[in-house]
Amino acid sequence: MSEVDAIRRVIEDRVRALRDKDAAAAVAMLDPDIVAFEVAGPLQVPAAQATDVAATQAWLDSFDGPPEVEIEELAIHADGSVAFCHSLNRLSGVMADGRKIDLRMRSTLGLRKVGGAWKIVHAHTSVPR
């Protein structure tokens, strides 16, 4: 399997884990020292918060049913033990309170090969204005 294929699999596995509402599996793909800039504040999410399985599970459980995550125009660039990818993503679903979510966003991920496995070490998500 090529490095690009291995990274694509990490991203696909993370999307599957989110759809399955499996926080532990979703967080397992993150490096413990991840730098995360996400749509929801704060500007930089502390690594301990980004990798908190209970907090991720609480977010997933705030959906009535699974969140839908779509990855479009995924580009992966890998060289040795580092890589980055960018894509256009869509998050949609119905919240437990009945509110519908349909959000388009830009995503950039940085990955590093750690112990033979690719881990997400940087995540930056933004929404167009």
KAJO-V872838 format. One record per pair of residues at least 12 apart in sequence whose C-alpha atoms are under 8 Angstrom apart, sorted by the first residue. I is the first residue (numbers start at 1). J is the second residue. If there is no record, write none. Layout:
((I;J) (I;J))
//
This chain:
((3;78) (4;76) (4;77) (4;78) (6;118) (7;76) (7;118) (8;76) (10;29) (10;118) (13;26) (14;26) (14;29) (15;69) (15;70) (18;60) (18;66) (18;67) (18;69) (19;66) (19;67) (19;68) (19;69) (20;66) (21;57) (21;60) (21;61) (21;66) (21;67) (22;57) (23;53) (23;54) (23;56) (23;57) (23;60) (24;53) (24;57) (27;50) (27;51) (27;52) (27;53) (27;56) (29;118) (29;119) (29;120) (30;51) (30;119) (30;120) (30;121) (31;119) (31;120) (31;121) (32;47) (32;48) (32;51) (32;121) (33;47) (33;48) (33;121) (34;47) (34;50) (34;120) (34;121) (34;122) (34;123) (35;47) (35;121) (35;122) (35;123) (36;50) (36;122) (36;123) (36;124) (37;123) (37;124) (37;125) (38;123) (38;124) (38;125) (38;126) (39;125) (39;126) (39;127) (61;96) (62;95) (62;96) (63;93) (63;94) (63;95) (63;96) (64;93) (64;94) (64;95) (64;96) (64;97) (64;98) (65;93) (65;94) (66;93) (67;91) (67;92) (67;93) (67;94) (68;90) (68;91) (68;92) (68;93) (69;89) (69;90) (69;91) (69;92) (70;89) (70;90) (70;91) (71;87) (71;88) (71;89) (71;90) (72;87) (72;88) (72;89) (73;86) (73;87) (73;88) (74;86) (74;87) (74;88) (75;87) (81;112) (81;113) (81;114) (82;110) (82;111) (82;112) (82;113) (83;110) (83;111) (83;112) (84;108) (84;109) (84;110) (84;111) (85;108) (85;109) (85;110) (86;106) (86;107) (86;108) (86;109) (87;106) (87;107) (87;108) (88;104) (88;105) (88;106) (88;107) (89;104) (89;105) (89;106) (89;107) (90;102) (90;103) (90;104) (90;105) (91;103) (91;104) (104;127) (104;128) (105;125) (105;126) (105;127) (105;128) (106;125) (106;126) (106;127) (106;128) (107;123) (107;124) (107;125) (107;126) (108;122) (108;123) (108;124) (108;125) (109;121) (109;122) (109;123) (109;124) (110;122) (110;123))
//
